């Protein structure tokens, strides 16, 4: 009887041990965001909070970005498996030797815009000549430079560029006639600061025909040769898109989740809800079978824009189809 009890106890211990191992066998994935925790990345936070990653057998670490964090450098240093980045900076990095590949395109519309005060005398793109314009750098300047080339303006004489920090102070303090803003973020900071929408003029890069693809998911090309990596990333993309669908459907819920995920405590639920409502406008294929799919035509349009930026093109040659892959996205749909 004692022997049988001892065997049962031993077997139970073994089973518990096996259960503990299984519980810790989740595949680890680290994603590097392009900016601080906000609704721009709601889908990933929602997927994390609702257990979609856990259900997929993943242990996901979401690394916030910031003004001094470049996703391309993070992944080049093997500190992330996958990153969120804009295509201009990703393709520029690829040409510079960091072989990034787009594996999913969450935002299929651009949210970038130039916001100007009417009092500065700007009402059409022709009025930009001779003005001081706030421009984000660090890889975010490319769409602007492409637009100026299209308008025929020389950035060293026809306009004055103010290298804008990631704030709206230059417009509020009348240091610039126009500044760079995103429809889901900085534009509303201007409004919240007391400037009426009727006092503003906005130019959407999407409408000006110079928009580049923004928030996409990128991995290192060499990793795509590893079937296990592709399988792991497919589970990640599938769970992430499920989180994005939920965020689009319920902005208020997504906002609360983003705020809870911001360890700095600076996020505001009302602001994040408004941001999510505007982010949703940039994911026009949410809830469809094409969500997250990079349209080859959209890729080609972006490349064309990047190649046509005058004497200082963002990229010097067409990267071709090697710069994107549908393998992970297609695997995520199964």
Backbone bond lengths (Angstrom), bond angles and torsions (degrees), N, CA, C in turn:
res aa  C-N    CA-C-N  psi(-1)  N-CA   C-N-CA  omega(-1)  CA-C   N-CA-C  phi
1 X - - - 1.474 - - 1.528 110.11 -
2 X 1.333 114.82 -42.84 1.456 119.51 179.61 1.516 110.54 -65.82
3 X 1.358 116.18 -37.95 1.462 120.80 179.72 1.517 110.31 -64.09
4 X 1.361 115.83 -43.72 1.449 120.93 -179.50 1.523 110.32 -63.62
5 X 1.346 116.28 -41.13 1.460 121.45 179.30 1.523 109.91 -64.66
6 X 1.341 115.78 -39.74 1.457 120.34 -179.71 1.515 110.57 -65.07
7 X 1.367 116.17 -41.29 1.457 120.53 178.94 1.527 111.07 -64.78
8 X 1.344 115.28 -41.21 1.467 119.87 179.70 1.514 110.34 -63.22
9 X 1.342 115.40 -42.39 1.461 120.22 179.85 1.525 110.54 -63.64
10 X 1.345 115.11 -41.85 1.470 119.95 179.51 1.522 110.77 -64.10
11 X 1.348 115.79 -44.01 1.463 120.61 179.72 1.526 110.96 -62.15
12 X 1.329 115.28 -41.35 1.469 119.58 179.21 1.520 110.47 -62.91
13 X 1.334 115.21 -40.12 1.468 119.58 179.99 1.523 110.62 -64.51
14 X 1.358 115.23 -40.32 1.465 119.80 179.41 1.516 110.43 -64.36
15 X 1.338 116.41 -44.01 1.470 120.88 -179.88 1.513 111.24 -63.76
16 X 1.328 116.59 -40.50 1.458 120.42 178.10 1.520 110.34 -63.77
17 X 1.334 114.20 -40.78 1.460 119.53 179.55 1.527 110.43 -63.44
18 X 1.345 115.42 -42.89 1.458 119.83 178.84 1.514 110.81 -64.18
19 X 1.334 116.26 -38.12 1.457 120.87 178.61 1.519 111.35 -64.55
20 X 1.339 114.51 -39.00 1.466 119.32 179.65 1.515 110.53 -65.47
21 X 1.359 115.86 -39.97 1.461 120.21 178.89 1.516 110.04 -64.16
22 X 1.365 115.67 -43.84 1.462 120.31 -179.23 1.521 110.62 -62.74
23 X 1.347 114.50 -37.58 1.465 119.13 -178.35 1.520 111.50 -65.86
24 X 1.328 116.83 -25.08 1.459 120.91 -178.14 1.533 112.24 -104.72
25 X 1.349 115.13 12.43 1.461 118.96 -176.52 1.526 113.28 -90.34
26 X 1.325 117.12 8.02 1.466 120.00 -178.90 1.522 110.33 -61.71
27 X 1.313 115.53 139.71 1.461 120.95 178.40 1.527 110.25 -72.04
28 X 1.303 115.46 129.93 1.471 120.00 -178.70 1.526 110.83 -83.63
29 X 1.323 115.24 136.69 1.464 122.21 176.66 1.525 107.88 -137.70
30 X 1.318 116.16 132.51 1.463 120.86 176.03 1.512 108.71 -117.39
31 X 1.333 115.84 125.89 1.455 121.42 177.07 1.523 109.37 -113.74
32 X 1.318 116.27 131.88 1.459 122.11 177.39 1.524 108.84 -101.47
33 X 1.321 116.05 121.25 1.463 121.00 178.71 1.524 110.36 -82.62
34 X 1.317 115.72 163.21 1.465 120.56 -178.72 1.524 111.92 -84.06
35 X 1.341 116.65 -21.02 1.462 119.33 -175.95 1.517 109.59 -149.25
36 X 1.314 115.47 -175.76 1.463 122.64 -178.58 1.527 111.44 -63.36
37 X 1.342 117.89 162.86 1.465 120.60 179.92 1.525 111.07 -58.22
38 X 1.308 117.21 120.03 1.454 122.97 176.67 1.513 108.63 -163.47
39 X 1.334 116.80 174.36 1.459 121.19 -174.61 1.518 113.19 -63.44
40 X 1.308 117.96 -15.33 1.465 121.78 174.17 1.529 110.34 -55.79
41 X 1.330 116.87 -24.82 1.461 122.58 -178.57 1.533 111.47 -119.97
42 X 1.307 116.29 21.81 1.467 121.35 -172.99 1.522 113.71 -53.38
43 X 1.329 117.18 -39.52 1.459 119.89 -176.04 1.514 114.08 -55.81
44 X 1.332 116.00 -37.45 1.464 120.12 -178.67 1.528 110.69 -72.78
45 X 1.321 115.93 -40.48 1.465 119.49 178.52 1.529 111.32 -67.85
46 X 1.329 116.53 -37.83 1.462 120.41 178.53 1.533 109.76 -65.90
47 X 1.316 116.77 -44.44 1.466 120.56 179.10 1.525 110.85 -60.32
48 X 1.336 115.78 -37.58 1.459 120.63 178.78 1.523 110.71 -68.69
49 X 1.331 115.94 -49.53 1.469 121.15 -175.73 1.526 112.67 -65.89
50 X 1.314 117.36 -35.10 1.468 120.72 -177.25 1.528 113.03 -88.52
51 X 1.319 116.56 1.78 1.455 119.83 175.96 1.514 115.22 79.81
52 X 1.333 117.58 14.72 1.467 119.70 -179.50 1.531 111.57 -66.09
53 X 1.317 115.85 -37.00 1.468 118.99 177.91 1.531 109.86 -68.37
54 X 1.311 115.32 -44.72 1.462 120.36 -179.65 1.518 110.56 -61.03
55 X 1.344 116.34 -42.29 1.467 120.85 179.31 1.529 111.13 -62.73
56 X 1.325 116.22 -27.74 1.466 121.14 -179.47 1.525 111.51 -86.62
57 X 1.332 116.07 1.20 1.457 119.76 179.68 1.510 113.05 80.95
58 X 1.324 115.49 28.41 1.460 120.55 -177.77 1.521 112.17 -115.90
59 X 1.309 114.76 146.03 1.457 122.72 173.27 1.528 105.36 -114.85
60 X 1.338 116.20 96.34 1.465 121.32 -171.14 1.522 112.35 -99.56
61 X 1.314 115.02 132.46 1.461 122.38 173.58 1.524 107.98 -109.01
62 X 1.334 116.32 122.26 1.460 121.74 178.89 1.527 108.07 -100.51
63 X 1.324 116.17 114.69 1.460 121.10 -179.04 1.531 109.89 -100.05
64 X 1.331 117.49 115.21 1.468 120.23 178.28 1.526 111.17 -64.79
65 X 1.320 115.99 154.10 1.455 120.65 175.98 1.511 109.68 -97.06
66 X 1.323 115.82 -159.60 1.452 120.82 -179.56 1.515 109.52 172.00
67 X 1.325 117.47 177.30 1.467 120.99 -177.25 1.522 114.57 -61.90
68 X 1.334 116.81 -23.12 1.469 119.67 -178.35 1.521 112.73 -108.77
69 X 1.332 115.73 14.87 1.462 119.74 -177.95 1.527 109.72 -118.04
70 X 1.328 116.23 120.13 1.466 121.87 177.94 1.529 107.72 -106.47
71 X 1.331 118.71 114.88 1.462 121.11 -179.82 1.528 113.57 -51.67
72 X 1.343 116.22 -37.44 1.469 119.45 -178.94 1.524 111.26 -63.13
73 X 1.322 117.45 -37.25 1.459 121.07 179.10 1.523 111.02 -72.21
74 X 1.330 115.37 -36.11 1.466 119.96 -179.71 1.527 110.82 -63.71
75 X 1.328 116.08 -46.82 1.472 118.90 -178.09 1.520 110.87 -73.44
76 X 1.333 117.32 -31.53 1.467 120.12 176.77 1.518 110.39 -64.26
77 X 1.340 115.70 -31.24 1.457 120.97 178.87 1.515 112.94 -87.52
78 X 1.347 116.64 10.32 1.474 123.64 178.38 1.529 112.34 60.01
79 X 1.343 115.92 31.82 1.461 120.28 178.76 1.528 111.97 -98.44
80 X 1.328 116.59 3.62 1.466 122.33 177.07 1.520 108.30 -154.32
81 X 1.328 116.15 151.44 1.465 121.16 177.90 1.518 111.16 -88.17
82 X 1.326 115.24 -30.15 1.458 121.51 -174.72 1.521 108.19 -151.07
83 X 1.328 117.35 145.90 1.463 119.89 -177.38 1.523 110.98 -132.36
84 X 1.330 114.37 156.11 1.461 121.05 171.83 1.518 106.77 -98.05
85 X 1.323 116.85 125.80 1.460 119.40 179.31 1.516 109.93 -152.68
86 X 1.332 114.93 165.88 1.456 121.17 173.97 1.520 107.70 -85.90
87 X 1.317 116.80 147.46 1.460 120.24 -176.54 1.531 114.15 -62.17
88 X 1.341 120.03 -38.03 1.468 118.45 178.50 1.523 113.17 -55.87
89 X 1.325 116.99 -48.91 1.464 118.97 -178.96 1.525 111.22 -70.23
90 X 1.338 117.25 -32.92 1.464 120.32 179.05 1.531 110.96 -66.74
91 X 1.334 116.59 -43.00 1.463 119.78 -179.82 1.520 111.44 -71.94
92 X 1.338 116.56 -34.43 1.469 120.01 176.73 1.523 109.18 -64.62
93 X 1.341 116.56 -40.83 1.470 120.83 178.74 1.523 110.33 -66.25
94 X 1.323 116.19 -38.49 1.464 120.05 179.53 1.526 110.38 -61.51
95 X 1.326 115.71 -45.12 1.453 119.83 179.96 1.531 111.07 -66.21
96 X 1.334 116.37 -26.87 1.466 121.04 -179.53 1.520 112.81 -84.85
97 X 1.345 116.27 -2.68 1.453 118.25 175.53 1.515 117.06 117.99
98 X 1.353 117.21 -1.20 1.468 120.28 175.45 1.528 106.64 -101.93
99 X 1.329 118.16 100.44 1.475 122.68 -171.46 1.527 115.01 -71.41
100 X 1.330 115.74 71.42 1.459 120.19 179.59 1.528 111.12 -80.13
101 X 1.322 115.00 145.90 1.460 121.43 178.52 1.523 108.25 -132.12
102 X 1.327 116.36 130.36 1.460 121.37 176.21 1.529 108.46 -75.78
103 X 1.339 116.41 125.99 1.466 120.00 -179.20 1.524 112.49 -115.35
104 X 1.334 117.05 -8.58 1.466 121.48 175.99 1.525 107.98 -165.86
105 X 1.329 116.46 143.63 1.454 121.21 -179.16 1.522 109.14 -121.74
106 X 1.336 115.89 99.09 1.463 120.48 -176.16 1.519 111.48 -72.01
107 X 1.335 117.89 -53.30 1.466 120.70 178.72 1.532 108.29 -85.98
108 X 1.332 117.46 121.55 1.460 118.94 177.67 1.529 111.62 -104.59
109 X 1.335 116.57 6.20 1.459 122.84 174.03 1.530 108.17 -131.75
110 X 1.327 116.30 154.13 1.466 120.78 179.60 1.528 110.90 -92.27
111 X 1.319 115.22 140.25 1.462 120.33 177.73 1.515 112.65 -105.41
112 X 1.352 116.60 5.44 1.456 121.05 -176.20 1.528 111.33 -78.94
113 X 1.308 115.76 139.66 1.454 121.07 -179.59 1.519 110.97 -152.35
114 X 1.321 116.00 159.89 1.455 121.98 172.79 1.518 105.70 -105.43
115 X 1.308 116.01 124.48 1.471 121.21 -178.43 1.517 109.53 -110.24
116 X 1.329 115.99 126.98 1.465 121.69 -175.34 1.530 111.34 -126.60
117 X 1.319 115.44 154.12 1.456 120.16 172.47 1.525 108.36 -87.19
118 X 1.313 116.24 133.70 1.458 120.12 177.99 1.525 110.76 -59.84
119 X 1.321 115.33 -32.64 1.468 120.37 -178.11 1.525 113.10 -64.53
120 X 1.354 115.78 -14.67 1.465 119.24 179.20 1.519 111.86 -81.33
121 X 1.329 115.11 -6.30 1.453 118.92 -179.98 1.512 114.44 91.10
122 X 1.321 116.74 12.15 1.462 120.64 -179.96 1.526 110.32 -100.83
123 X 1.326 115.21 123.14 1.461 119.67 175.74 1.527 111.39 -133.34
124 X 1.354 116.48 -22.14 1.459 121.64 177.02 1.534 107.87 -137.14
125 X 1.325 117.42 164.79 1.469 119.77 178.25 1.529 113.43 -56.32
126 X 1.323 117.64 -28.42 1.465 120.97 179.54 1.526 111.59 -63.32
127 X 1.345 114.80 -26.16 1.468 119.61 -177.90 1.525 112.72 -78.77
128 X 1.316 117.57 -5.81 1.468 120.46 -179.07 1.525 111.67 -72.57
129 X 1.310 116.39 -23.77 1.461 120.79 -178.70 1.524 110.33 -61.19
130 X 1.326 115.28 131.15 1.452 120.97 -179.87 1.516 114.41 84.44
131 X 1.331 116.67 0.76 1.464 120.56 -176.90 1.533 111.12 -100.40
132 X 1.339 114.24 160.50 1.467 121.06 173.20 1.523 107.03 -93.01
133 X 1.320 115.95 126.40 1.461 121.17 -175.23 1.523 110.79 -123.32
134 X 1.310 115.97 129.40 1.462 120.96 179.11 1.520 110.54 -79.94
135 X 1.318 116.00 127.06 1.470 120.91 -176.77 1.523 110.27 -131.13
136 X 1.332 115.42 133.20 1.458 120.09 173.52 1.520 109.47 -78.30
137 X 1.326 115.73 140.62 1.462 119.92 175.91 1.531 109.41 -112.50
138 X 1.289 117.55 -157.15 1.454 120.60 -177.58 1.519 112.84 71.41
139 X 1.344 115.89 29.10 1.463 119.99 179.99 1.512 113.52 103.48
140 X 1.332 116.76 -11.59 1.462 120.92 -178.36 1.527 112.94 -94.25
141 X 1.331 116.41 -3.41 1.463 120.39 -176.76 1.521 113.73 -83.00
142 X 1.318 116.93 -15.57 1.459 120.62 -172.42 1.529 114.97 -58.48
143 X 1.331 119.59 -47.87 1.471 118.42 178.79 1.533 112.11 -58.70
144 X 1.335 116.60 -38.63 1.465 120.25 179.43 1.530 110.78 -63.47
145 X 1.318 116.77 -47.75 1.462 121.06 -179.08 1.531 110.75 -61.76
146 X 1.325 116.13 -37.27 1.459 120.11 177.50 1.523 110.93 -64.29
147 X 1.308 115.68 -40.31 1.464 121.32 -179.72 1.529 110.55 -65.19
148 X 1.328 116.58 -44.08 1.459 119.82 179.75 1.533 111.08 -62.40
149 X 1.319 116.21 -37.45 1.464 120.33 177.44 1.521 109.90 -63.96
150 X 1.328 116.16 -42.68 1.463 120.94 179.27 1.527 111.06 -62.38
151 X 1.339 116.06 -35.94 1.467 121.10 179.13 1.525 111.79 -77.80
152 X 1.335 115.63 -14.18 1.455 119.84 -179.03 1.516 113.50 83.37
153 X 1.346 116.57 20.11 1.467 120.86 -179.34 1.526 110.31 -95.87
154 X 1.309 115.68 134.75 1.452 121.07 175.69 1.527 107.97 -89.33
155 X 1.326 114.77 129.26 1.470 119.14 -175.22 1.521 113.38 -74.85
156 X 1.329 116.80 -7.83 1.468 118.57 179.25 1.531 112.37 -103.88
157 X 1.354 116.33 0.77 1.463 118.16 -179.20 1.533 113.64 -146.36
158 X 1.328 117.60 -44.87 1.464 119.82 -175.63 1.525 112.97 -74.46
159 X 1.318 115.72 -29.15 1.465 120.79 178.52 1.522 108.70 -136.48
160 X 1.320 115.32 163.59 1.450 120.24 175.47 1.516 108.32 -115.27
161 X 1.315 116.11 126.01 1.464 120.36 -179.80 1.521 110.81 -94.98
162 X 1.301 115.37 128.39 1.455 121.64 173.17 1.530 105.89 -105.89
163 X 1.333 116.79 116.83 1.453 119.55 179.48 1.528 108.03 -69.09
164 X 1.301 113.66 104.68 1.463 121.67 -172.21 1.516 112.67 -82.43
165 X 1.311 115.59 135.71 1.460 120.16 171.71 1.517 107.55 -75.03
166 X 1.317 117.28 176.19 1.457 119.28 -178.57 1.529 110.17 -85.50
167 X 1.341 113.23 61.36 1.462 121.64 177.05 1.517 107.76 -152.51
168 X 1.316 116.69 179.22 1.474 120.86 -176.59 1.523 112.10 -112.38
169 X 1.309 117.40 13.58 1.463 121.75 -176.83 1.531 114.56 -55.55
170 X 1.334 119.75 -41.35 1.469 119.26 -178.03 1.528 113.67 -56.66
171 X 1.330 116.65 -34.23 1.472 119.29 179.12 1.525 110.57 -77.92
172 X 1.313 116.20 -42.62 1.467 120.20 -178.55 1.526 111.52 -65.40
173 X 1.326 116.09 -32.89 1.462 121.17 -178.17 1.528 112.46 -97.39
174 X 1.347 115.19 10.72 1.470 122.03 177.92 1.535 113.38 56.55
175 X 1.314 115.64 33.30 1.464 120.46 175.18 1.523 110.93 -85.31
176 X 1.322 116.10 -16.51 1.457 122.00 179.06 1.523 109.29 -144.84
177 X 1.325 115.28 148.23 1.466 119.60 178.68 1.522 110.56 -73.95
178 X 1.324 115.45 -32.33 1.462 121.97 -178.01 1.528 109.20 -141.96
179 X 1.307 115.81 155.46 1.464 120.59 176.64 1.522 110.50 -138.14
180 X 1.300 115.48 162.64 1.461 121.50 175.97 1.530 108.48 -77.18
181 X 1.305 116.15 135.89 1.468 121.41 176.73 1.522 109.69 -146.12
182 X 1.322 115.55 159.82 1.460 121.15 170.41 1.519 106.51 -108.03
183 X 1.324 117.21 143.01 1.455 121.24 -177.83 1.523 111.94 -61.25
184 X 1.331 117.19 -24.17 1.458 119.42 -177.63 1.533 113.19 -97.52
185 X 1.344 117.35 -1.47 1.460 117.66 -174.82 1.525 113.18 -137.36
186 X 1.345 117.22 -86.21 1.469 120.93 -170.02 1.526 114.07 -63.36
187 X 1.330 116.89 -31.67 1.466 118.90 177.89 1.527 110.04 -56.15
188 X 1.311 115.42 -43.20 1.465 120.06 -178.29 1.526 112.10 -74.84
189 X 1.319 116.53 -23.34 1.467 118.75 173.70 1.527 110.19 -65.40
190 X 1.333 115.83 -36.92 1.464 120.49 176.92 1.529 109.82 -63.49
191 X 1.310 115.68 -46.07 1.472 120.89 -179.72 1.526 110.54 -64.71
192 X 1.328 116.39 -43.15 1.467 120.26 179.74 1.525 111.92 -64.46
193 X 1.342 115.98 -23.32 1.468 120.23 179.80 1.527 111.86 -79.67
194 X 1.329 116.40 -3.07 1.470 119.53 175.67 1.514 116.03 111.68
195 X 1.328 117.38 -0.28 1.468 120.13 178.35 1.528 108.52 -86.28
196 X 1.320 116.97 124.69 1.457 120.62 -178.82 1.531 110.34 -72.94
197 X 1.321 114.81 146.88 1.465 119.29 179.70 1.528 111.01 -60.71
198 X 1.318 116.32 -31.06 1.467 120.52 179.38 1.527 112.10 -68.60
199 X 1.330 116.42 -14.47 1.462 121.18 179.32 1.528 112.23 -94.06
200 X 1.323 115.16 3.04 1.469 120.06 -175.83 1.524 112.80 -115.86
201 X 1.310 114.97 152.95 1.462 123.00 172.64 1.524 106.25 -124.45
202 X 1.316 116.98 132.80 1.462 119.74 -178.34 1.524 110.93 -123.60
203 X 1.319 114.64 145.27 1.460 121.85 176.92 1.524 108.58 -125.39
204 X 1.327 116.17 110.05 1.456 120.81 178.96 1.527 109.70 -81.73
205 X 1.298 116.61 128.65 1.458 120.64 179.15 1.526 110.68 -60.59
206 X 1.324 115.72 -32.80 1.469 120.97 178.60 1.532 109.82 -59.61
207 X 1.335 116.63 -44.39 1.467 121.36 -178.54 1.519 112.08 -75.78
208 X 1.342 116.89 -24.27 1.463 120.26 -179.34 1.534 111.49 -83.73
209 X 1.325 116.35 -3.02 1.459 120.30 176.93 1.511 114.99 77.80
210 X 1.318 117.38 18.06 1.471 119.83 -179.78 1.526 111.83 -125.41
211 X 1.319 115.82 18.54 1.467 119.31 -177.86 1.520 111.36 -71.34
212 X 1.308 115.34 141.52 1.464 122.15 174.34 1.520 108.06 -110.79
213 X 1.308 116.81 154.55 1.455 120.08 178.16 1.527 110.28 -65.71
214 X 1.300 115.63 134.82 1.463 121.13 -178.92 1.528 110.06 -102.98
215 X 1.288 118.11 -138.55 1.464 125.18 -169.54 1.535 116.55 -36.17
216 X 1.325 115.20 90.44 1.459 121.79 174.25 1.512 109.24 -115.79
217 X 1.310 117.27 171.20 1.465 122.23 178.96 1.522 109.12 -107.33
218 X 1.341 115.50 130.65 1.458 121.54 -175.33 1.530 111.83 -128.17
219 X 1.335 114.84 143.83 1.460 121.46 175.36 1.525 107.80 -131.15
220 X 1.318 116.10 170.54 1.459 120.57 175.87 1.531 109.37 -79.38
221 X 1.310 115.62 136.22 1.462 121.57 -175.58 1.527 112.69 -55.63
222 X 1.316 117.21 -39.92 1.468 120.66 -177.05 1.528 112.18 -60.51
223 X 1.332 116.93 -31.10 1.465 120.45 -178.46 1.523 112.89 -69.76
224 X 1.320 116.61 -21.53 1.462 120.13 -178.92 1.527 112.02 -70.47
225 X 1.324 116.48 -11.30 1.462 120.79 177.69 1.526 111.53 -82.13
226 X 1.330 116.13 -10.32 1.463 122.30 -177.80 1.536 109.46 -98.07
227 X 1.331 118.58 108.95 1.473 121.74 -178.72 1.524 112.91 -56.07
228 X 1.332 116.41 -35.43 1.465 120.25 -179.17 1.532 110.15 -66.76
229 X 1.334 116.33 -39.24 1.466 120.97 178.01 1.519 110.04 -65.07
230 X 1.307 117.02 -45.29 1.470 121.46 179.61 1.524 110.11 -59.93
231 X 1.327 116.78 -43.59 1.468 121.05 179.56 1.522 111.09 -63.66
232 X 1.333 115.99 -41.87 1.461 120.43 179.72 1.528 111.11 -65.26
233 X 1.325 116.12 -43.65 1.461 120.20 179.95 1.527 111.99 -68.87
234 X 1.331 116.53 -30.78 1.464 120.27 177.67 1.525 109.89 -64.22
235 X 1.326 115.45 -41.04 1.476 119.26 177.28 1.521 110.23 -65.74
236 X 1.319 115.62 -38.14 1.464 119.94 178.92 1.526 111.24 -64.69
237 X 1.312 117.24 -46.88 1.469 121.15 -179.25 1.524 110.63 -63.78
238 X 1.316 116.77 -42.88 1.470 120.18 -179.92 1.523 111.10 -60.51
239 X 1.325 116.83 -46.41 1.467 121.02 179.77 1.524 110.92 -67.10
240 X 1.325 116.23 -37.64 1.466 120.49 -179.70 1.527 111.55 -65.27
241 X 1.328 116.12 -43.80 1.467 119.84 -179.95 1.530 110.70 -66.01
242 X 1.325 116.65 -31.86 1.462 120.13 175.21 1.527 109.17 -64.67
243 X 1.331 115.67 -40.79 1.460 119.88 176.97 1.516 111.50 -65.05
244 X 1.342 117.15 -39.47 1.464 121.46 178.84 1.529 110.96 -64.80
245 X 1.311 117.13 -40.73 1.466 119.93 178.50 1.525 110.97 -60.74
246 X 1.324 115.82 -42.42 1.465 120.28 178.19 1.527 110.69 -63.58
247 X 1.337 116.57 -41.08 1.465 121.13 -178.09 1.517 111.24 -64.86
248 X 1.326 116.68 -39.84 1.468 121.02 178.82 1.524 110.80 -66.41
249 X 1.331 116.11 -40.07 1.462 121.08 -178.75 1.523 112.69 -71.87
250 X 1.326 116.79 -33.38 1.464 120.41 -174.98 1.531 110.51 -134.75
251 X 1.337 117.72 78.90 1.470 122.19 -178.25 1.529 113.50 -58.41
252 X 1.328 116.73 -37.31 1.467 120.45 -178.06 1.528 110.54 -63.72
253 X 1.320 116.33 -44.73 1.460 120.94 178.90 1.523 110.33 -64.64
254 X 1.335 115.75 -43.55 1.457 120.50 -179.68 1.521 110.86 -61.15
255 X 1.329 115.91 -40.24 1.463 120.97 -179.80 1.524 110.99 -60.97
256 X 1.319 116.47 -43.87 1.462 120.60 179.63 1.527 110.99 -62.82
257 X 1.323 115.93 -39.03 1.462 120.60 179.91 1.523 110.65 -66.96
258 X 1.341 116.63 -41.35 1.467 120.71 178.70 1.525 110.39 -62.96
259 X 1.325 116.29 -44.25 1.467 120.95 179.36 1.529 110.18 -60.82
260 X 1.326 116.31 -42.10 1.468 120.53 179.82 1.531 111.17 -65.84
261 X 1.347 116.21 -28.29 1.453 120.12 -178.99 1.510 114.19 -86.41
262 X 1.329 116.70 -4.97 1.464 121.12 179.76 1.519 109.34 -91.40
263 X 1.315 116.10 101.27 1.460 120.26 -176.66 1.528 113.20 -69.11
264 X 1.340 117.07 -16.61 1.460 119.81 179.80 1.524 111.56 -75.99
265 X 1.352 115.53 -20.52 1.456 119.81 179.41 1.511 113.91 76.23
266 X 1.331 117.87 12.65 1.468 120.47 -177.01 1.519 113.55 -90.73
267 X 1.339 117.72 -14.96 1.462 120.72 -177.80 1.522 111.02 -73.75
268 X 1.335 114.75 143.69 1.462 121.86 -178.88 1.525 108.62 -116.60
269 X 1.333 117.46 131.16 1.464 121.58 -174.71 1.526 112.74 -60.47
270 X 1.321 117.53 -43.58 1.465 120.50 -178.52 1.525 110.94 -65.57
271 X 1.325 115.95 -41.92 1.466 120.74 179.01 1.525 110.35 -65.85
272 X 1.324 116.56 -41.26 1.462 120.38 -179.18 1.525 111.82 -69.41
273 X 1.314 116.97 -32.14 1.473 120.54 177.02 1.527 109.08 -65.31
274 X 1.316 116.48 -45.51 1.466 120.43 178.28 1.521 110.44 -62.98
275 X 1.327 115.76 -40.37 1.458 119.51 179.09 1.522 110.27 -63.16
276 X 1.323 116.46 -43.73 1.464 120.08 -179.29 1.526 111.10 -63.85
277 X 1.300 117.52 -37.37 1.466 120.96 178.10 1.523 110.97 -61.86
278 X 1.320 116.63 -35.34 1.465 120.54 178.79 1.522 112.05 -81.44
279 X 1.322 116.55 -33.25 1.461 120.49 175.63 1.532 109.20 -62.74
280 X 1.327 115.96 -39.01 1.465 120.74 -179.01 1.527 111.85 -57.62
281 X 1.335 116.67 -30.16 1.468 120.91 -179.84 1.526 111.58 -68.96
282 X 1.330 116.45 -18.00 1.459 120.93 -178.04 1.533 112.26 -93.14
283 X 1.331 115.51 -3.60 1.470 120.88 178.27 1.521 106.15 -117.27
284 X 1.312 115.83 72.20 1.467 120.22 -172.74 1.521 112.89 -72.07
285 X 1.326 117.87 -14.03 1.465 120.56 179.13 1.523 112.68 -103.21
286 X 1.335 116.14 16.89 1.471 120.08 178.43 1.522 109.70 -57.55
287 X 1.310 116.46 138.90 1.452 121.32 178.00 1.514 114.70 80.66
288 X 1.339 116.72 1.05 1.468 120.50 179.13 1.526 110.17 -107.32
289 X 1.326 114.78 170.30 1.462 120.03 -179.76 1.523 112.00 -69.47
290 X 1.325 117.22 -14.12 1.460 121.65 -177.71 1.525 113.49 -95.91
291 X 1.318 117.97 -0.92 1.458 119.75 -178.44 1.526 110.46 -59.53
292 X 1.328 115.53 129.91 1.454 120.76 179.22 1.518 114.31 86.65
293 X 1.318 116.54 -6.11 1.470 120.57 -178.76 1.524 109.80 -84.50
294 X 1.314 116.32 128.97 1.461 120.65 177.02 1.520 108.68 -82.98
295 X 1.322 116.03 112.76 1.454 120.74 177.77 1.530 109.08 -71.54
296 X 1.325 118.18 123.49 1.464 120.74 179.54 1.528 112.58 -53.47
297 X 1.327 117.18 -37.54 1.467 120.69 -179.75 1.520 110.98 -64.01
298 X 1.340 116.66 -37.35 1.467 120.80 178.93 1.521 110.18 -68.66
299 X 1.320 116.11 -37.89 1.465 120.98 176.31 1.525 110.15 -62.23
300 X 1.308 115.87 -46.39 1.463 120.70 -178.64 1.524 111.88 -64.23
301 X 1.336 116.79 -37.03 1.478 120.29 177.39 1.524 110.30 -63.73
302 X 1.324 115.83 -42.48 1.462 120.08 179.60 1.523 110.54 -63.50
303 X 1.314 116.83 -44.42 1.463 121.13 179.22 1.525 110.29 -60.74
304 X 1.312 116.38 -42.25 1.469 121.01 -179.80 1.525 110.40 -61.27
305 X 1.335 116.14 -42.18 1.464 121.14 178.99 1.527 110.26 -63.44
306 X 1.324 116.13 -42.74 1.464 120.68 -177.29 1.526 112.88 -69.62
307 X 1.314 116.00 -28.75 1.461 119.92 179.69 1.524 112.72 -81.00
308 X 1.339 116.09 -17.01 1.463 119.82 -173.83 1.522 112.92 -107.43
309 X 1.312 116.26 45.97 1.469 119.71 -179.46 1.521 111.42 -108.42
310 X 1.344 116.04 44.42 1.456 121.08 172.64 1.515 114.62 67.08
311 X 1.319 115.28 -138.73 1.466 121.07 -175.09 1.527 113.05 -74.11
312 X 1.331 116.96 -13.89 1.474 119.56 -179.70 1.522 110.37 -128.01
313 X 1.326 118.02 67.92 1.462 120.34 -179.13 1.518 111.39 -63.97
314 X 1.324 115.86 148.66 1.458 121.07 179.71 1.527 110.32 -62.28
315 X 1.326 115.10 -43.90 1.461 121.20 175.57 1.524 107.66 -128.27
316 X 1.311 116.81 149.84 1.462 120.61 -175.21 1.528 113.09 -95.34
317 X 1.339 116.32 -16.70 1.449 118.88 178.41 1.522 110.98 -146.28
318 X 1.296 115.20 154.04 1.461 121.59 179.90 1.532 108.40 -66.24
319 X 1.343 118.27 122.21 1.467 120.68 -178.49 1.523 113.20 -71.73
320 X 1.335 116.17 -15.78 1.454 119.78 179.33 1.521 113.45 73.15
321 X 1.320 115.19 -174.11 1.460 121.03 -175.31 1.527 113.48 -69.06
322 X 1.325 117.11 -11.68 1.468 119.52 179.68 1.522 111.72 -68.26
323 X 1.339 116.81 -15.79 1.463 120.88 -177.41 1.527 113.00 -81.45
324 X 1.326 116.53 -5.23 1.462 118.98 174.99 1.515 109.99 -144.50
325 X 1.319 115.69 156.05 1.457 121.44 -179.78 1.524 109.12 -143.86
326 X 1.318 115.68 138.11 1.465 120.49 177.65 1.532 111.50 -97.99
327 X 1.323 116.45 2.25 1.473 120.24 -175.00 1.524 112.83 -58.04
328 X 1.317 116.36 -47.54 1.470 119.63 -178.95 1.512 111.16 -69.62
329 X 1.331 116.30 -43.01 1.474 119.38 179.70 1.511 110.67 -61.58
330 X 1.334 117.01 -45.14 1.474 120.40 -179.41 1.526 110.69 -63.05
331 X 1.317 117.07 -39.61 1.464 120.74 178.12 1.522 110.91 -65.62
332 X 1.327 116.25 -31.50 1.475 120.49 -179.13 1.526 112.26 -70.69
333 X 1.319 117.13 -19.63 1.472 120.17 -177.70 1.525 112.25 -86.45
334 X 1.313 116.41 -6.28 1.477 120.01 -177.34 1.515 111.62 -91.72
